[in-house]
Amino acid sequence: MESTQKLKNLVNKVFKQIGLFFKGFKEGNAITKGSYFVMGLGQFLRGQIFKGSLYLVTQLMFIYFMITSGVSNIIGLKDLGSKMQERVWDEARGIFVVAKGDNSMLMLLFGVATIFIVIGFIITYVMSVHGSLQNEKILLSGKKPNNLKKDIELYLNDKYHVTVLTLPVILTFLFTIVPLVFMILIAFTNFDRNHQPPGNLFTWVGFENFTAVLWNDPLKSRTFVELLVWTLIWAVLATGLNYIFGMVLALMINKKGIKIKKFWRTIFVITIAVPQFVSLLLMSQLLADLGTLNVILREFGFIETFLPFLSDPNMAKITVIIVNLWVGVPYSMLITSGILMNIPTDLYESAKIDGANAWVQFWKITLPYMLFVTGPYLITQFIGNINNFNVIYLLTRGGPLSLDYFQAGKTDLLVTWLYKLTVNEQNYSFASTIGIFIFLISAFFSLIVFNKTASTQKEEDFQ
C-alpha cells in the first residue's frame, strides 16, 4: 500500500509539473513565450548572458546533429539495415572490391545513443524554460536574476552536490546505461554467428528468444530450467555452508580458554593470501581423473580406478561446493569474528543469571545478533554466488558436457552458460536473453529480499 501511494504521488507530481509548464507559456510575457522556441532567450535578455549562450549553443548543436545523423540513426532502428556488404567487380582495376553495406550493430548502437541524446536535450530544454519562468518571477518581485558570479557561488555552496555529481552521472549514462540498454535490445534480435555484421545483417525478432527459453524450444527450455535449479541450489549451499562453517570456526577460536587465537586465525586466513584463481586452477589439476590425488591414492592401494571428482555430474557438483568452502570460509570467519567480539557481554551475563545455558545463549543472543548485522552481507554473497563464474569455470569449465543440454555442461551456472554462448557459439542474442533472466533473478533477491530483512526493517532497534 505504501509503495502504491508513493507511485500515485509521483504520477500526480509529474502531471502537476506538466500543467505548470504549459501554464507558464500561457501566462508568461513575450520573452518567456519566446524561450519556449529559442532556448536561453529568457536568460540572455535578462542579463544571464553566459547561461543563455550555453542553452542556445546546445539547441543549435542538437538541431545540427539531428539533421546530419540523428534522424537517420533513429530511422535505422526500424529494420537495422537493408544493404549487405558484397563483392563487386571493378572494371577499371579488373578486380573484385568490397562494397560497404549497413552495419546492424553500429546502427543499433547509434540509434540507442541518439535516443538518449534526445532525452538529454528534452531535460535541458525543460531546464531552460523553467529558468526563464523563474527569472520572470524574480523580476516581478523587484529583484535581479543571478549573474555568472552568483551562479558560480551557488554551485560551489548550496548546490555543490549538483556540481560534484554531474560528471559521474554523465559518465554512468555513457558507460553503463547506454551499453546496458544496447545489450538488452540485442535479446530481441537474431544476432548470432550466422548474422555477423558487416558481412551479414541481423534484424528484430521480437520475443522469439524468450519464448525459445521458456517453452518453444524443448532443448533450450530444459537447459535453462535445469541450470536455473542448479544455480539456485549452488547459491544457497555456497552461501549457507560458508556462513555456517565460518561462524562455527569463529566461535571455536573465540571461545574462552582457547590459546594463541591470533595464530589460529592466521592459519585459516592463509588461503586468502593466495589469489583465488591460482587455488582453483591448482585444485582442478589436483582433482582431475589423472591428477595428483588420484595417482597418489592408486599408488598406495586405496583405490583401483580413478575417482571421477570432476568428470561425474553428481560428484563434480559436490566437489565444487567443497572446494568453494576452502576459498570462502576464511572470509566468513573474519566477518563473524568481528561481530562476536562486539556483542555486549552484559547480554550473556544477564542470560546466565536467568539460567540460560550455552545453547540457549547461542540461539537467543549470538545467532540473532549475527543475522541482524550480516543480513545484507548474506544477500550480497547469495547474488555473488549466482554469478560466481570463477569457481565453476576454473574447476570444471561447466563440465562434464551433456547432450541433454544446449551448449552447456552439468555443472554450468547460468552465467557460465551465458559465457559459452557468447565466446564459443557467438550466439549473442540468446546469451543476452539469458543475461536478462539472470538480472531479473538477481534484482528480485537484491531489492525484494533485502527490504524484508530485519536489518532494514528494524534498523533503529539495533544497539
N, C-alpha and C positions, 0 to 999 in steps of 0.2 A: 504493500500500500504506500509506503514511504517513497519507494523508487518511482511508482506511478505518479504520485503527486509532484515529485521533482521534474518528471518528464513533462507534465502538464504546465508547470510553471515555466519551464524552458520554452515550450511552444508558445505560450502566451507572451513571453518576453520578446521572442523573435517577431511575432506578428505586431506587437506594440512598436518595435523599432522600425518595422517596415511602414507602419502607419505614420510615424513621426517623420520618416524620410520623405514621403510624398506630401505630407502636410507642410514641410519646410519649403518645398517648391511652390506650393500654393500661396503661402503667406509671406515668403521672403521678398526682398526688394530685387531690383534689376540685377545687381551684382551677384546676389545669391542665386537667382534663377540662372544666370549665365554660367555659374560654377558647375551646374548640372551638365553642361555641354563642353565647357573648357575647363579642364582640371587645373586647379591652382589659381583660378581667376579671383575667387573670393579671398585669397591670401595676398596675391600680388597687388591688387588695387587697394588693399587695406594696410599696406606697409610691410607685409611679410614677404619681401622680395625673394629671398633665398628659398624659403619653403614653397612659395608659389612656383618658382622656376623649376624646382625638383619635380613637382606634380606635373607641370606642363611637359617637361622633357620625358617623363615616364609615359605620358599619354602619347606623345609623338613617336617614341620608340616602340610602343605597343602597336600602334597603327601600322608603322613600317614593317614590323615583324609579321603581323597578321597578313598584310598584303603580299609580302615576299615569300613567306613559307608557312606561316601559322595556319591559314585556311586550308592549304593543300595537305598539311600534316593531319588535320582533323578529318578531312575527306578521305585520306588514305586509310583511316581506321575502318572504313566501311568494308573493304574486301582484302586489305593488307597486300595490295599489289596485284597486277594482272599481267605484266610483261616479264617473261622469264629471260634470264641470261642465256645467250645462244652463240654458236659459232657461225659466222657469215664469211662468204668468200670476198676477199678484197681483190678486185680486178686489177688495180694499179700495181700492187705488190705481188700478186699471184699467190697469196697465202690465205689461210683461214685466220680470222681475227675474232676476238671475243667482243660481242656487242653487249654492253651492260644493260641489265634489266632492273626490275624493282627488287628491293631487299625487305622482305616481310618483317624481319626482326628490327631493323632500323626504323621502318615505318611505324611499327607498334611503339617502339621506344620514344620516337619523336612525337607521336600522337599523344601519348600519355604525358610527356613533358609539356606539350603545348596546352593541354587541359589544365595542368597545374599553373602554368603561366597565366592563363585566362582567369583562374580562380584568384591568383595573387593580384592581378590587375583589378578585379572587382573589389577586393578588400581595400586596395589602395584608393580606388575611386570613391568608395563609401567614406573612407577616412578624409578624403579631400572635401567632399560635400559636407560632412559633419563638422570639419574645421571651419568651413565657410559659414555655416549656421551659427556656430559658437562665436565667431568674430562679429557677426551681426548683432547678436545678443549683448556682447561686451560693449560695442559702440553705442547701442541704445541705452545702456546703463551709465553712459558718460565716461567710460574708461577706454584705454587703448589696448589693442591686442599685443601680445608679447612680441618683442623684436628678437633677432637672432641671438643676441647675448643672453636675454632672459630665457629663451628656449634651451640654450646650452646649459645654463644653470639649473633649469628644471630637470633636464635629463641626466644631470650629474648629481642630483639630490633626490627630490621626491620621486622621480621616475627613473632612478638609476637601474632598477631591476629590468626595465624595458631595454635600456642601453646594453646591459650585460647579456641579456638573453636573446636579443635579436639575431646575432650571428649564429649562435648554436641552433636556434630554431630553423634558420635558413639552411644550414648545413644538414640538419636532421631531415628536412624535406628532400634535399638534393641527393643525399647518400643513403637514406633509409626508406622514407615513404615512397618516393618515386620508383626505386628498384623493387620495393615490395609490391606495389600495385602492378608493375610490369610483370613480375613473376606470377602473380595471381591470375592475370589475364592470359598468361601462357596456358593455363589449365583449360581454357575454353577454345584452344586451337588444336591443330593436328601436327604440332611441331615435333617431329621425330627424325630418325635417320633417313627416311625417305622424303622428307620435306625440309631440306637444309638449304637456306638461302646463302649466297645469291644464286646458286645453281638451280635450286628448286624453291618454290614458294610454299608457305603454309597459310591456312585460312581459318576462319572461325568454324567451330563445330558445335557450339552451344554446350549443353550439359552431357555430351556423349561420353567424355572421360569419367564423369561422375557416375553415370548410370552403369558404365562398364565395371567400375569398382564395386558398386552396391548390388547389382543384380543382372545386368545384361551379359556379362562375360563370366561364365562359371569358374574358369581357372583363375582369373584376376580377383573375382569376389572371394573365392576360397582362400587365396593367398592373403588378401587384405584382412579377412576376418581372423584367420588363424595367427597371423603375425601380430594383429592388434591384441588378441588374447594373450599371446606370449609376451608382448611388450608390457602390458599391464601387470602380468604375473611377475615378470622380471623387475619392474619398477617397485612393486610392493615388497618383494623379497629383498632386493638390493638395498632399499631404503630401510626397511624394518629390521633386517638382521644386522646391518651395520650399526644402527642406532642401539639395538638391544645389547649386542656384544660390546660395543664401545662403552655403554653405560655400565654394564657388569664389570668390565675391566677397570673403569674409573672408580667404581665402588670398592673393588678389591684393593686397588692401590691406595685409595684414600682412607681405608679402614684403619681405625686406631690399632696400634701395635705393629703395623707393617713398617719395617725399617727401610732405609735408603730408598725412599719414594722417588726421589729425583732420578735415581739410577734406573728404576723400573719404567718410569715414563720415557726416559731417553731410549731405552732398548726398544720399546714398542713404536716410538716415533721415527726410528731409523729408516723405516720403509718410505717415509715421506721424503727423505733426503735424496733418494734415487728417483729420477724422473719416471713418471708413471708409464710412459710408453716403453721405456727400457725394461722395466719389470714385466710388462705384459708380453713383449717380444721374447724375453728370456723364458717366461713360463710357457709360451706357445711352442718353443723348441724343446723345452724340458718334458712337456706332456704329449708330444707327438707320438704317433704309433711306433716310430723308430727312434724316439727321443731318449734322452739320458735316463729318465726314470724307468721306462720300460726295459731298457737294456740292463740296468743295474738289478732290477727285480728278477729278470730272467737269468742273469748270470749267477745270482745267489740262490736260484731254485724256488723262489716264491711263486712264480707264475710259469706256465708253459707256453701260452700265447700272449701276445701283446694286448694290454688293456686299452680299449678304444676311448681314451679320455676325451678326445676331440673329434672322433670320427663316428661315434654312435650318437644319434639325436638326443636321446634322454640323458646319457652320461655327459654329453657336451654341455647341455643346459645346466646340469648340476655343477660341472667343473667351472663354468664361467661365474656362477654365483659364489662358489667357494673362493676363487681367485679374487673376485671383487671384494670379498671380506678382507683379504690380505692387504689390498691397497686402500680400503675405505675405513676400516675400523679405527686406525690411529687418529683420523680427523674427528670422528665421533667421540673418541676417548678424551681428546683435548677439550672439546666443547663442553662435554658433560662434567669433566673435572673442574673446569672453571665455575660451572653452575653449582656443583656440590660444595665447593669451598666458600660460596657466597650465600648459602642457605642459612638464615639466622639460627644460631644454636639454641636460642631460647624456645624455639618451636619444639625441638627434640626434648629439651628439659621439661617443658610443660606436659608433653606426651608421656614421658616416663613417670611423672608424678601421677598422671591419670591411669597408670598401669598398662600402657601400650608397649608391646614387645617390639623387637626389631622389624618383624614382618609387617606389623600394623603401621609402624612409623614409615616404612618404605612406601606402602600403598596410600597412606593418608597425607604424607608430607612430601617425601622425596620425589615420587613419580609425578604427582600433580604439579609440583613446583617446576620440575624439569620440562614437562609437556607444555606448561604455560609459557615458559621462556623460549623453548625450541620449536613451538608450533610453526612459525614462519620458516624456520630452517628446514623442518621436515618436508614442508610443501615444496620448497626450493630444491631440495635433494630429490624428491619424487619426480619433479619436472625434469631435473637434470638427468635422472636415470632413464626417463622415457626417451631422451635424446642422447643417451650415453653411447656415442659412436666408438670411442676408443677401446673400451673393454671388449666389446663383441667383435669388432673388426680386426683388432690386433691379435686376439686369441684364436678365433675360428674363421675369420673372414665371412661370417654368416653361415658357414657350413655345418654339417655336411649338406651338399646340394641335393635337391629332390625334384623329380619330375612332377610331383604333385603341386609344385609351386611355380608361379610365373617369375622366372629370373630371380629366384630367391632360395635361401637355404633354411634349414630347420632352426638355426639359432639367430637368424636375422631379426633385428628390430625393424620397425617401420622406417627409422632414419637410415639404417644401413641398406635397406631395400631401396629407398629413395636414391642413395648414393650410387648403387649399382645401376639403377635405371638411367641415371644421368651420365655417369662416366663410362660404363660398359656398353649400354644399349643406346645412348643418345636419344632416349625417349623422354624428351624434356616436358612435353605436355602432360603425360601420365605421371611423371615424377612431381610436377607442380601440383597436380591433383592430390597426390599423397601428402605433399607438404601442407596443403590447406587443411586436410583432416588432422594432421599432427598439430597444427596451430590451434585448431578448434578444441582438441583434447587438452592441450596444454593451457589454453586460455580458460577452459572450464575449471580446471583444478586450481589455477593460479588466482582467478578472480572470485569464483563462487565459494570454493572451499576455504580460501584464505579469509574471506569475510565472515565465515561461520565459526572460525576458531575462537577459543577463549581469549587468545592473545589480542584479538581485535575487538571483540565484543565487551570484554571486561578489563580493558587496559587500565582504567582508572582504579581498579581494585587491587592492582599489583603493588606490593610494598616491599 
